[in-house]
């Protein structure tokens, strides 16, 4: 019913009441059309409802309720221009001394139409000029207060726009009716996207890719016959090294719900048969739109399962040491709302999450938001601003590791429904903070004796926190690997393969940051072989292991457990500063500290011998502090 604040317009002497509804006219036939329109509207038959409302005000030209309802139906149907024509027709029938209620309502609809058209300044101007005519109880409503917050965001956004230029990707891309959810490999050279030829059930979704060759893109190709089937496959994510793919597939025989997430790995350059990710990730509801962290350890995705905050929420699952995935957790109310949060994207440094939402205040429809992770989880999201966000749905943002471009999907609509979608990109603004800078290391892992590729496990570790930043495998076909990781102090790189001597590096000391063509030579285990036991730290003139040594010590324990027939000689070394006898004794004490740690961890003493060689065997001249630091080391020999 209309609110108590309704004041009948002055030129109507009588009001007609039917079915508990007060109207501004008394024409029974027009009112009958109006009520028939309401019946169609309840059944969500919008075109039929619109025709009845139109018939109502054409019969009785002062029927303002019908103008309002018809404009609302047209706006909901994605026809803002037609809706604007109706509101203006209704406004033209208002007398000079018009009733404030209808003046305010028609102007309010007009404001929403301008917002839907992206005519933001006109919407703000119309609101400023007419909000005084809105009913008092409406001014106190949640809908009005929410819209007021939107106006503030829009006003700030158009006053301080971000300088970007959105460009549609040129051919041979964008050749299909629908292409969406772009994802790129870490080097930015290969683009994956979901392709569909139309919206009918016969035209299913598939994953396609295109390679960037200089200034052009190659003709899109299907990713693999093992992945693309007669079912719908799409919205994928790929690890930074390009060897792990997670994607959505719907209504397959192996699905737990309507759409599930599947995982596949690329082995020797070939994708393997996909596997359902299981009930820790998938439910009998809808799971889709995955985003994998650069190291492949965290999976973010969208789901409409009922245990969330409401609508569609973003969830996260962690890859465990045995390769399985933990039970998915909701990201909580800082990120998720009672409405929809979709298309998550975790940036390559694992510290910034982007997603689309119509539940957080924005410019209209779904906006892109950014949230940074802290000690207690993800923080309060911030709107990405104008014109990254506008009146349309913003979806599927992907920012390259190089921070040079952001890729996204833009939909075209016909009568309120998606008619087509295309891939766009823009140069990513430097003023937007993306957290930690990224470091890139590329190379190959090779068998030192045969020159053959080795599929090894590479782990990048934060030494101070004893936490793995990045863990992945080199390619078994050519040994290649790509690491993209956040720039942090005191990081170590560990390269392991059963049957081989481990390789241990200190990222800073070994100058691995942004290194290209880095060749890692792994030696098969054999008696007499040795390796420098990097990232074992002692204070000056001390033999007590520092906290930052724990990661290396754990790796050595792991090596011994994986090779129970291997016995070690742990050798300590010093630089040439100090007395020879003292240095020999100090180096022995340091080797003993390593041994004692391993003994405490359950390694048999029979497998461990120690020796202190002081300054007798330098690996660099003791002529600089940098070289002396290299000479202060622990070495491990195979007995």
C-alpha positions as CSV (number, residue, x, y, z in Angstrom):
1,X,0.0,0.0,0.0
2,X,1.1,3.6,-0.5
3,X,2.5,5.2,2.6
4,X,0.5,7.4,5.0
5,X,2.3,10.4,3.6
6,X,0.4,10.1,0.4
7,X,-1.4,13.4,-0.4
8,X,-3.9,13.3,-3.2
9,X,-3.1,15.7,-6.0
10,X,-5.2,18.8,-5.9
11,X,-7.1,18.3,-9.1
12,X,-8.5,14.9,-8.2
13,X,-11.6,15.3,-6.1
14,X,-12.1,11.6,-5.3
15,X,-9.9,8.6,-4.9
16,X,-10.9,5.1,-5.8
17,X,-10.0,2.2,-3.4
18,X,-9.9,-1.3,-4.8
19,X,-8.4,-4.4,-3.2
20,X,-7.0,-2.3,-0.4
21,X,-5.0,0.0,-2.8
22,X,-5.6,3.7,-3.1
23,X,-5.1,5.3,-6.5
24,X,-4.8,8.7,-7.9
25,X,-7.5,8.1,-10.5
26,X,-11.1,6.7,-10.4
27,X,-11.2,5.0,-13.8
28,X,-12.2,1.4,-13.1
29,X,-11.0,0.1,-16.4
30,X,-7.5,1.7,-16.0
31,X,-7.3,0.3,-12.5
32,X,-8.3,-3.2,-13.8
33,X,-5.4,-3.0,-16.3
34,X,-3.1,-2.0,-13.5
35,X,-4.1,-4.9,-11.3
36,X,-3.7,-7.3,-14.2
37,X,-0.2,-5.9,-14.6
38,X,0.5,-6.6,-10.9
39,X,-0.6,-10.2,-11.4
40,X,1.8,-10.7,-14.3
41,X,4.5,-9.1,-12.2
42,X,4.0,-11.5,-9.4
43,X,4.5,-14.3,-11.9
44,X,7.7,-12.5,-13.2
45,X,6.1,-12.1,-16.6
46,X,7.7,-8.7,-17.2
47,X,6.7,-8.0,-20.8
48,X,3.1,-8.8,-20.1
49,X,3.1,-6.7,-17.0
50,X,4.6,-3.8,-18.9
51,X,1.9,-3.9,-21.5
52,X,-0.9,-3.8,-18.9
53,X,0.7,-0.8,-17.1
54,X,1.0,1.0,-20.4
55,X,-2.6,0.3,-21.2
56,X,-3.6,1.7,-17.8
57,X,-1.9,5.1,-18.2
58,X,-2.9,5.3,-21.9
59,X,-6.5,5.0,-20.8
60,X,-6.1,7.4,-17.9
61,X,-3.2,9.7,-18.6
62,X,-3.0,10.9,-15.0
63,X,-2.5,7.4,-13.6
64,X,1.0,8.1,-12.1
65,X,1.2,4.7,-10.3
66,X,1.1,3.0,-13.7
67,X,3.9,5.2,-15.1
68,X,6.0,4.3,-12.1
69,X,5.4,0.6,-12.4
70,X,5.9,0.5,-16.1
71,X,9.2,2.4,-15.8
72,X,10.4,0.0,-13.0
73,X,9.5,-3.0,-15.2
74,X,11.4,-1.6,-18.2
75,X,14.4,-0.8,-16.0
76,X,14.4,-4.3,-14.5
77,X,14.3,-5.7,-18.1
78,X,17.5,-3.9,-19.0
79,X,15.7,-1.2,-21.1
80,X,16.7,2.1,-19.4
81,X,16.1,4.3,-22.4
82,X,12.5,3.1,-22.7
83,X,12.0,3.5,-19.0
84,X,13.2,7.1,-19.2
85,X,10.7,7.8,-21.9
86,X,7.9,6.5,-19.6
87,X,9.0,8.6,-16.6
88,X,9.2,11.7,-18.7
89,X,5.7,11.0,-20.1
90,X,4.5,10.7,-16.5
91,X,6.3,13.9,-15.4
92,X,4.7,15.8,-18.3
93,X,1.3,15.0,-16.9
94,X,2.1,16.5,-13.5
95,X,0.4,19.8,-13.0
96,X,2.5,22.9,-12.1
97,X,1.5,22.5,-8.5
98,X,2.1,18.8,-8.5
99,X,1.8,16.4,-5.6
100,X,5.3,16.0,-4.0
101,X,4.9,12.3,-3.6
102,X,4.6,11.5,-7.4
103,X,7.1,14.2,-8.3
104,X,9.6,12.5,-5.9
105,X,8.9,9.0,-7.0
106,X,9.2,9.7,-10.7
107,X,12.4,11.6,-10.1
108,X,13.7,8.8,-8.0
109,X,13.1,6.3,-10.8
110,X,14.7,8.7,-13.2
111,X,17.8,8.9,-11.0
112,X,18.0,5.0,-11.0
113,X,17.7,5.1,-14.8
114,X,20.7,7.5,-15.1
115,X,22.7,5.3,-12.8
116,X,21.9,2.3,-15.0
117,X,23.0,4.2,-18.1
118,X,26.3,5.3,-16.4
119,X,25.3,9.0,-16.6
120,X,26.5,9.5,-13.1
121,X,26.7,13.3,-12.9
122,X,23.2,13.6,-14.2
123,X,22.0,11.1,-11.6
124,X,23.6,13.1,-8.9
125,X,22.2,16.4,-10.2
126,X,18.7,14.9,-10.4
127,X,18.9,13.5,-6.9
128,X,20.1,16.8,-5.5
129,X,17.3,18.7,-7.1
130,X,14.5,16.3,-6.2
131,X,15.3,14.4,-3.0
132,X,13.3,17.0,-1.0
133,X,10.1,15.5,-2.5
134,X,10.7,12.0,-1.2
135,X,8.5,10.8,1.7
136,X,10.0,11.0,5.1
137,X,9.6,7.3,5.9
138,X,11.4,6.4,2.6
139,X,14.3,8.7,3.7
140,X,14.7,6.5,6.8
141,X,14.5,3.2,4.9
142,X,17.5,0.9,4.5
143,X,17.1,1.1,0.7
144,X,17.5,4.8,0.7
145,X,20.4,4.8,3.1
146,X,22.2,2.2,0.9
147,X,21.6,4.3,-2.2
148,X,22.9,7.4,-0.4
149,X,26.1,5.5,0.3
150,X,26.3,4.6,-3.4
151,X,25.9,8.3,-4.3
152,X,28.8,9.2,-2.1
153,X,31.0,6.6,-3.7
154,X,30.0,7.8,-7.2
155,X,30.6,11.4,-6.4
156,X,34.1,10.7,-5.1
157,X,34.8,8.3,-8.0
158,X,33.9,10.7,-10.8
159,X,35.6,13.6,-9.0
160,X,38.9,11.6,-8.7
161,X,38.9,9.1,-11.6
162,X,41.7,6.6,-12.2
163,X,43.4,7.2,-15.5
164,X,42.9,4.0,-17.6
165,X,42.0,3.2,-21.1
166,X,39.9,0.0,-21.6
167,X,40.6,-1.8,-24.9
168,X,38.9,-4.8,-26.4
169,X,41.5,-7.5,-27.4
170,X,41.9,-7.6,-31.1
171,X,41.5,-10.6,-33.4
172,X,41.9,-13.5,-33.7
173,X,40.7,-13.2,-30.1
174,X,37.1,-12.3,-29.4
175,X,35.9,-14.3,-32.4
176,X,33.2,-16.2,-30.5
177,X,29.8,-15.1,-29.3
178,X,30.9,-15.4,-25.7
179,X,34.4,-15.5,-24.2
180,X,35.0,-14.7,-20.6
181,X,37.1,-15.3,-17.4
182,X,40.6,-14.6,-18.8
183,X,43.6,-16.2,-17.0
184,X,47.3,-15.9,-17.9
185,X,50.4,-17.8,-17.1
186,X,53.0,-16.1,-15.0
187,X,55.1,-14.9,-17.9
188,X,52.0,-13.4,-19.6
189,X,52.6,-15.4,-22.7
190,X,49.6,-17.7,-22.7
191,X,45.9,-16.7,-22.2
192,X,43.2,-19.1,-21.1
193,X,39.5,-18.3,-21.3
194,X,36.1,-19.9,-21.4
195,X,34.5,-20.0,-24.8
196,X,30.9,-20.5,-25.8
197,X,29.1,-20.0,-29.1
198,X,25.8,-19.1,-27.7
199,X,23.4,-19.3,-24.7
200,X,21.4,-22.4,-25.7
201,X,21.9,-25.7,-24.0
202,X,23.4,-27.2,-27.2
203,X,26.3,-24.8,-27.1
204,X,28.4,-25.9,-24.2
205,X,31.4,-24.2,-22.6
206,X,35.0,-25.1,-23.3
207,X,38.4,-23.9,-22.2
208,X,40.5,-22.3,-25.0
209,X,44.0,-20.8,-25.0
210,X,45.9,-18.3,-27.1
211,X,49.7,-17.5,-27.2
212,X,51.1,-14.0,-27.3
213,X,53.7,-13.7,-30.0
214,X,55.3,-10.3,-29.9
215,X,52.4,-7.9,-30.7
216,X,49.7,-10.4,-31.7
217,X,47.8,-13.4,-30.3
218,X,47.6,-16.8,-31.9
219,X,44.3,-18.2,-33.1
220,X,42.5,-19.8,-30.1
221,X,42.7,-23.5,-29.6
222,X,41.0,-26.0,-27.4
223,X,43.1,-26.8,-24.4
224,X,42.8,-30.6,-24.5
225,X,40.4,-33.4,-25.5
226,X,40.9,-34.8,-22.0
227,X,39.6,-31.6,-20.5
228,X,37.0,-30.3,-23.0
229,X,34.1,-32.8,-23.2
230,X,30.4,-32.8,-24.2
231,X,29.8,-31.3,-20.7
232,X,30.4,-27.6,-19.7
233,X,34.1,-26.9,-18.8
234,X,35.3,-23.4,-18.0
235,X,36.3,-20.7,-15.5
236,X,39.8,-22.1,-14.9
237,X,42.9,-21.1,-12.9
238,X,46.5,-22.2,-13.5
239,X,49.6,-22.2,-11.2
240,X,52.4,-19.8,-11.9
241,X,54.5,-22.5,-13.5
242,X,51.7,-23.5,-15.8
243,X,51.6,-27.2,-14.7
244,X,48.6,-27.3,-12.5
245,X,45.1,-26.5,-13.8
246,X,41.8,-26.3,-11.8
247,X,38.6,-25.7,-13.7
248,X,34.8,-25.9,-13.4
249,X,32.8,-28.7,-15.0
250,X,29.0,-29.0,-14.7
251,X,26.6,-31.9,-14.5
252,X,29.2,-34.6,-15.2
253,X,28.7,-38.2,-13.9
254,X,31.5,-37.6,-11.3
255,X,30.0,-34.4,-10.0
256,X,28.7,-34.0,-6.4
257,X,26.5,-31.0,-7.4
258,X,25.5,-28.9,-10.4
259,X,29.0,-27.6,-11.0
260,X,32.2,-29.0,-9.4
261,X,35.9,-28.1,-9.4
262,X,38.3,-30.5,-11.1
263,X,42.1,-30.7,-11.1
264,X,44.6,-31.8,-13.6
265,X,48.4,-31.6,-14.0
266,X,50.6,-31.3,-17.0
267,X,53.2,-34.0,-17.2
268,X,55.9,-34.0,-19.8
269,X,54.0,-31.2,-21.6
270,X,50.7,-33.2,-21.7
271,X,47.6,-32.6,-19.6
272,X,46.4,-35.6,-17.7
273,X,42.8,-36.8,-17.1
274,X,41.1,-34.5,-14.7
275,X,40.0,-35.6,-11.3
276,X,37.1,-34.3,-9.1
277,X,38.6,-32.3,-6.2
278,X,36.4,-34.2,-3.7
279,X,34.0,-33.4,-0.9
280,X,36.4,-31.2,1.0
281,X,36.0,-28.7,-1.9
282,X,32.8,-29.7,-3.7
283,X,29.3,-30.1,-2.3
284,X,25.9,-30.9,-3.8
285,X,25.6,-27.1,-4.5
286,X,27.4,-24.9,-7.1
287,X,31.2,-24.5,-7.0
288,X,32.9,-22.5,-9.7
289,X,35.3,-19.6,-10.5
290,X,38.5,-20.9,-9.0
291,X,41.7,-18.9,-8.3
292,X,44.9,-20.7,-7.4
293,X,47.7,-19.0,-5.6
294,X,51.0,-18.7,-7.4
295,X,52.5,-21.5,-5.5
296,X,49.5,-23.7,-5.9
297,X,48.9,-24.0,-2.1
298,X,45.7,-22.1,-1.8
299,X,42.5,-22.3,-3.8
300,X,39.8,-19.6,-3.7
301,X,36.5,-20.2,-5.3
302,X,32.8,-19.2,-5.3
303,X,30.0,-21.3,-4.0
304,X,26.3,-20.9,-3.2
305,X,26.4,-23.6,-0.4
306,X,24.1,-22.5,2.4
307,X,26.6,-22.3,5.3
308,X,28.0,-19.0,4.1
309,X,27.0,-15.4,4.8
310,X,24.3,-15.5,2.1
311,X,24.0,-15.7,-1.7
312,X,27.2,-16.7,-3.3
313,X,30.3,-16.5,-1.1
314,X,34.1,-16.9,-1.5
315,X,35.7,-19.9,0.1
316,X,39.3,-21.2,0.4
317,X,40.9,-24.6,0.6
318,X,44.6,-25.4,1.4
319,X,46.7,-28.0,-0.4
320,X,48.1,-30.3,2.3
321,X,51.5,-32.0,2.3
322,X,50.1,-35.3,0.9
323,X,48.6,-33.4,-2.1
324,X,45.0,-33.5,-0.8
325,X,42.9,-30.4,-0.1
326,X,41.6,-29.3,3.2
327,X,37.9,-28.7,4.0
328,X,37.0,-25.4,2.5
329,X,36.5,-22.4,4.8
330,X,34.3,-19.3,4.3
331,X,36.4,-16.1,4.1
332,X,34.0,-14.5,6.6
333,X,31.9,-11.3,6.9
334,X,34.8,-9.0,6.0
335,X,34.7,-10.3,2.4
336,X,31.3,-12.0,2.1
337,X,27.9,-10.4,2.4
338,X,24.3,-11.4,2.3
339,X,24.4,-10.8,-1.5
340,X,26.9,-12.2,-4.0
341,X,30.7,-12.3,-4.0
342,X,32.1,-13.9,-7.1
343,X,35.2,-14.3,-9.4
344,X,37.9,-14.2,-6.8
345,X,41.5,-13.6,-8.0
346,X,44.5,-13.9,-5.6
347,X,47.4,-11.8,-6.9
348,X,50.8,-13.6,-7.4
349,X,52.2,-12.3,-4.1
350,X,49.5,-14.2,-2.1
351,X,48.6,-11.0,-0.1
352,X,45.9,-9.2,-2.1
353,X,42.5,-10.7,-3.1
354,X,40.3,-9.2,-5.8
355,X,36.7,-10.2,-6.2
356,X,33.3,-8.9,-7.6
357,X,30.4,-8.1,-5.3
358,X,27.0,-6.5,-5.3
359,X,26.9,-6.6,-1.5
360,X,29.5,-4.0,-0.8
361,X,28.8,-0.3,-1.6
362,X,29.7,0.5,-5.2
363,X,28.8,2.1,-8.5
364,X,26.0,-0.3,-9.3
365,X,25.6,-4.0,-10.4
366,X,28.8,-5.9,-9.4
367,X,32.0,-4.0,-8.7
368,X,35.6,-5.1,-8.3
369,X,36.9,-4.9,-4.7
370,X,40.3,-5.4,-3.2
371,X,41.2,-6.9,0.2
372,X,44.6,-7.4,1.7
373,X,45.4,-10.3,4.0
374,X,46.7,-9.5,7.5
375,X,47.4,-11.5,10.7
376,X,43.7,-12.2,11.3
377,X,42.6,-12.8,7.7
378,X,41.4,-10.6,5.0
379,X,40.7,-7.0,5.8
380,X,37.8,-4.7,4.9
381,X,37.5,-4.5,1.1
382,X,38.0,-1.3,-0.8
383,X,36.2,-0.4,-4.1
384,X,38.6,-0.2,-7.0
385,X,37.2,3.1,-8.1
386,X,36.0,4.7,-11.4
387,X,36.2,3.9,-14.2
388,X,37.5,0.4,-13.3
389,X,34.0,0.1,-11.9
390,X,31.0,1.6,-13.6
391,X,27.3,0.9,-14.0
392,X,27.9,-2.5,-15.6
393,X,28.9,-5.8,-14.0
394,X,32.6,-6.0,-13.5
395,X,33.8,-9.6,-13.5
396,X,36.8,-11.8,-13.7
397,X,39.6,-9.3,-13.2
398,X,43.1,-10.8,-13.7
399,X,46.3,-8.8,-13.2
400,X,49.5,-10.0,-14.7
401,X,52.5,-10.8,-12.5
402,X,54.4,-8.0,-14.2
403,X,51.6,-5.6,-13.1
404,X,51.5,-4.2,-16.6
405,X,48.0,-5.1,-17.6
406,X,44.6,-6.1,-16.1
407,X,42.4,-8.4,-18.1
408,X,38.6,-8.6,-17.6
409,X,35.3,-9.6,-19.2
410,X,32.7,-7.1,-20.4
411,X,29.2,-8.2,-21.2
412,X,26.8,-6.8,-23.7
413,X,23.1,-7.0,-22.9
414,X,19.8,-7.3,-24.8
415,X,16.6,-6.7,-22.9
416,X,18.4,-7.3,-19.6
417,X,20.1,-10.5,-20.6
418,X,23.7,-11.2,-21.6
419,X,23.8,-11.3,-25.3
420,X,27.6,-11.5,-25.8
421,X,30.8,-11.1,-23.9
422,X,34.3,-10.1,-24.9
423,X,37.8,-9.9,-23.4
424,X,39.2,-6.5,-22.6
425,X,42.3,-5.2,-20.9
426,X,43.8,-1.9,-19.6
427,X,47.2,-0.8,-18.4
428,X,47.2,-1.4,-14.6
429,X,47.5,1.9,-12.7
430,X,50.8,2.2,-10.8
431,X,49.1,4.1,-8.0
432,X,47.1,1.0,-6.9
433,X,49.1,-0.8,-4.2
434,X,49.5,-4.5,-4.8
435,X,51.5,-5.3,-1.7
436,X,54.9,-7.0,-1.8
437,X,56.9,-6.6,-4.9
438,X,57.4,-9.8,-6.9
439,X,60.6,-11.6,-7.7
440,X,60.9,-13.9,-10.7
441,X,63.4,-16.8,-11.0
442,X,63.5,-19.0,-14.1
443,X,65.7,-21.9,-15.0
444,X,66.0,-25.7,-15.4
445,X,66.8,-28.6,-13.1
446,X,69.3,-31.0,-14.8
447,X,71.0,-34.3,-13.9
448,X,74.6,-33.2,-13.6
449,X,75.9,-36.6,-14.9
450,X,73.6,-37.2,-17.8
451,X,72.3,-33.7,-18.8
452,X,68.7,-35.0,-18.6
453,X,65.8,-33.1,-17.2
454,X,64.8,-33.8,-13.6
455,X,61.4,-33.4,-12.2
456,X,62.4,-32.0,-8.8
457,X,60.5,-30.3,-5.9
458,X,61.5,-26.7,-5.4
459,X,60.6,-24.9,-2.2
460,X,61.1,-21.3,-1.4
461,X,61.1,-20.7,2.3
462,X,60.8,-17.7,4.6
463,X,63.8,-18.5,6.9
464,X,62.7,-16.2,9.7
465,X,59.2,-17.7,9.9
466,X,60.1,-21.2,8.8
467,X,57.2,-21.0,6.3
468,X,57.0,-22.1,2.7
469,X,56.3,-19.3,0.4
470,X,56.3,-21.3,-2.8
471,X,56.4,-25.0,-3.6
472,X,56.2,-26.7,-7.0
473,X,57.9,-29.1,-9.5
474,X,60.2,-28.6,-12.4
475,X,58.9,-29.9,-15.7
476,X,59.8,-33.6,-16.2
477,X,60.2,-33.0,-20.0
478,X,62.7,-30.2,-20.1
479,X,63.4,-29.4,-16.4
480,X,62.1,-25.9,-16.7
481,X,60.6,-24.0,-13.8
482,X,59.3,-20.5,-13.1
483,X,59.1,-19.0,-9.6
484,X,57.1,-15.8,-8.9
485,X,57.1,-15.0,-5.2
486,X,56.9,-12.0,-2.9
487,X,60.1,-10.1,-2.2
488,X,61.1,-10.8,1.4
489,X,64.4,-10.8,3.3
490,X,66.1,-14.0,4.3
491,X,64.6,-16.6,1.9
492,X,66.0,-19.9,1.0
493,X,65.5,-22.1,-2.1
494,X,65.6,-25.9,-1.6
495,X,65.7,-28.3,-4.6
496,X,65.0,-32.0,-3.7
497,X,64.5,-35.2,-5.7
498,X,64.7,-38.7,-4.2
499,X,67.9,-40.4,-5.2
500,X,69.7,-37.0,-5.6
501,X,71.8,-34.8,-3.4
502,X,69.8,-31.7,-2.4
503,X,70.7,-28.3,-3.5
504,X,70.3,-25.4,-1.0
505,X,70.5,-21.7,-1.9
506,X,70.3,-18.4,-0.1
507,X,68.3,-16.2,-2.4
508,X,70.1,-13.0,-1.5
509,X,73.6,-14.3,-1.2
510,X,73.4,-16.4,-4.3
511,X,71.8,-13.5,-6.3
512,X,68.7,-15.5,-7.4
513,X,66.3,-12.5,-7.5
514,X,64.9,-12.0,-11.1
515,X,67.5,-14.4,-12.4
516,X,66.8,-16.0,-15.8
517,X,68.5,-19.1,-17.3
518,X,69.4,-20.4,-13.8
519,X,70.6,-24.0,-14.2
520,X,70.4,-26.3,-11.2
521,X,72.6,-29.4,-11.4
522,X,71.5,-32.3,-9.2
523,X,74.0,-35.0,-8.5
524,X,72.9,-38.6,-7.9
525,X,73.7,-39.8,-4.3
526,X,77.0,-41.5,-4.1
527,X,79.7,-42.0,-1.4
528,X,82.1,-39.0,-1.3
529,X,79.6,-36.5,-2.7
530,X,79.0,-33.4,-0.7
531,X,76.9,-30.2,-0.6
532,X,77.1,-26.9,1.2
533,X,74.5,-26.8,3.9
534,X,73.2,-23.2,3.3
535,X,71.0,-21.2,5.6
536,X,72.5,-22.5,8.8
537,X,73.2,-19.4,11.0
538,X,75.3,-18.7,14.1
539,X,76.0,-15.5,15.9
540,X,79.6,-14.3,15.7
541,X,81.9,-16.5,17.7
542,X,78.9,-18.7,18.8
543,X,77.8,-22.3,18.1
544,X,74.2,-22.0,19.1
545,X,71.9,-22.4,16.0
546,X,69.8,-19.3,15.2
547,X,66.1,-19.6,14.7
548,X,66.5,-18.9,10.9
549,X,68.4,-22.2,10.6
550,X,65.3,-24.4,11.4
551,X,64.1,-24.7,7.8
552,X,67.4,-26.1,6.6
553,X,67.7,-28.5,9.5
554,X,64.2,-29.8,8.8
555,X,65.2,-30.3,5.1
556,X,68.3,-32.3,6.2
557,X,66.1,-34.5,8.5
558,X,63.7,-35.1,5.6
559,X,66.6,-36.1,3.4
560,X,67.8,-38.6,5.9
561,X,64.4,-40.1,6.4
562,X,63.9,-40.4,2.7
563,X,67.3,-42.2,2.3
564,X,67.6,-44.5,5.3
565,X,70.8,-46.1,3.9
566,X,72.7,-42.8,3.8
567,X,75.2,-41.8,6.5
568,X,76.6,-38.3,6.8
569,X,79.8,-36.5,7.8
570,X,78.9,-33.0,9.0
571,X,81.8,-30.6,8.6
572,X,82.1,-27.1,10.1
573,X,84.3,-24.3,8.6
574,X,85.3,-20.8,9.7
575,X,87.0,-17.8,8.0
576,X,90.6,-17.0,8.8
577,X,90.0,-14.4,11.5
578,X,91.2,-15.6,14.8
579,X,93.5,-18.3,16.2
580,X,93.8,-21.5,14.1
581,X,93.3,-23.8,17.0
582,X,90.3,-21.8,18.3
583,X,88.7,-21.7,14.8
584,X,89.1,-25.5,14.5
585,X,87.3,-26.0,17.9
586,X,84.6,-23.5,17.0
587,X,83.9,-25.2,13.7
588,X,83.6,-28.5,15.5
589,X,81.1,-27.1,18.0
590,X,79.0,-25.8,15.2
591,X,79.0,-29.1,13.4
592,X,78.0,-30.7,16.8
593,X,75.0,-28.4,17.1
594,X,73.7,-29.6,13.7
595,X,74.2,-33.2,14.9
596,X,72.5,-32.6,18.2
597,X,69.4,-31.2,16.4
598,X,69.2,-34.3,14.2
599,X,69.6,-36.6,17.2
600,X,66.7,-34.8,19.0
601,X,64.6,-35.4,15.9
602,X,65.1,-39.1,16.1
603,X,68.0,-39.7,13.7
604,X,70.3,-42.5,14.8
605,X,73.7,-41.3,16.1
606,X,75.3,-44.2,14.1
607,X,74.4,-42.3,10.9
608,X,76.1,-39.1,11.9
609,X,79.8,-38.1,12.2
610,X,81.2,-34.6,12.7
611,X,84.4,-32.8,12.0
612,X,85.8,-29.3,12.4
613,X,88.2,-28.0,9.8
614,X,88.4,-24.4,11.0
615,X,89.8,-22.1,8.3
616,X,91.8,-24.8,6.5
617,X,89.5,-25.3,3.5
618,X,88.2,-21.9,2.3
619,X,86.0,-21.9,-0.9
620,X,86.8,-18.2,-1.5
621,X,89.8,-16.0,-0.7
622,X,89.4,-14.4,2.8
623,X,90.0,-10.9,1.3
624,X,86.5,-9.4,1.7
625,X,83.7,-9.7,4.3
626,X,81.4,-11.2,1.6
627,X,84.0,-14.0,0.9
628,X,84.6,-14.6,4.5
629,X,80.9,-15.1,5.0
630,X,80.9,-17.7,2.3
631,X,83.8,-19.5,4.1
632,X,81.9,-19.6,7.4
633,X,79.8,-22.7,6.4
634,X,78.6,-26.2,7.1
635,X,79.2,-28.9,4.6
636,X,77.6,-32.4,4.4
637,X,79.4,-35.4,3.0
638,X,77.9,-38.8,2.0
639,X,79.9,-41.6,3.7
